[in-house]
């Protein structure tokens, strides 16, 4: 079996072990430098395609984790790089009660998400139409409150949202999200709870040519009844800025990381900081200057020790890789790129991570993956996880 000429025999054994256990759920490998990095399976099914956790959201309560993704029939002849049947795709949720070791899967339609959306192709006779929110959401600060956005297309939307007051076990909606005078909004989920009735949302809006995209900040002060565009974070250019992942650092400081592609196709993660609660923005040094062929959305979180962690994928036709970087100065600078996963045959149809921290301090990154470059492997894309200890890089 020809994998890569440069791989050692010991690395080949690791890959064969991975193939053996991937269908059984959870596995782990000890890195050569002594750091323990565990790779697991969130969702995998023969004949199915699992993808794009970053298009949804991740939430955690101690060792309970909820993450969204798309499931669809696998279709080898589908146009483009994504081998799935978009006409039969639908949203799913995976929930873990043990810090990401095991997962249960729930259909989003069955728990209240019943509006048609991109990659959520509910039949017309079953789909509901998004409506205006007429009563304010009671309390954004409720620990069981979560919010998620869906879009009708990747360029100008429109977008709608759902909310839950019970950790995503059931959802209210769908509710119309306004364009606020932009050329259109195609939102994924990136929000910050500011108070009981106040919430900030980082949006991806269409450019003036109605193509994706440009990042802006919007805010509600009345429980979601009305939304105001506070500021544009990024300027319009020939490429795009989309899919932000953001944090509040203090009462006045906000940090956002953004999937960026230039007009010539170069992909990286950019970053902006505001010190006046989002009114104006300063561009920082790019946290990840190369995210490969097509690029990667960022997955940003703040650790219990105050550091920031940024997860992302370097996508490649010759073997994609999973990375993380850490910052100990609130995103002004970032440490070296750390490789968490590589060499197990993932082509560029992979990535889109989400990242959260467990009760025990370990980080859980969820993304979609495959092993199609390995001879004899199954072609299906699946939802994967990587669990690792950030203290190994202090």
Buried (B, 14 or more C-beta within 10 A) or exposed (E): EEBBEEEEEEBBEBBEEBBEBBEEEBBEBEEEEEBEBBBBBBBBEEEBBBBBBBBBBBBBBEBBBBBBBBBBBBBEEBEEEBBBBBEEBBBBBBBBBEBBBBBEBBEBBEBBBBBBBBBBBBEEEEBEEBEEBEEBBEBBEBEEBBBBBBBBBBBBBBBBBBBBBEBBBEBBBBBBBBBBEBBBBBBBBBBBBBEBBBBBBBBBBBBEEEBBBBBBBBBBBEBBBEBEBBBBBBEBEEBBBBBBBBBBBEEEBBBBBBBBBEEEEEBBBBBBBBBEBBEEBEEBEBBBEBBBBBBBBBBBBBBEEEBBBBBBBBBBEEBBBBBBBBBBEBBEEBBEBBBBBBBBBBBBBBBBBBBBBBEEEBBBBBBBBBBBBBEEBBBBBBBBBBBBBBEBBE
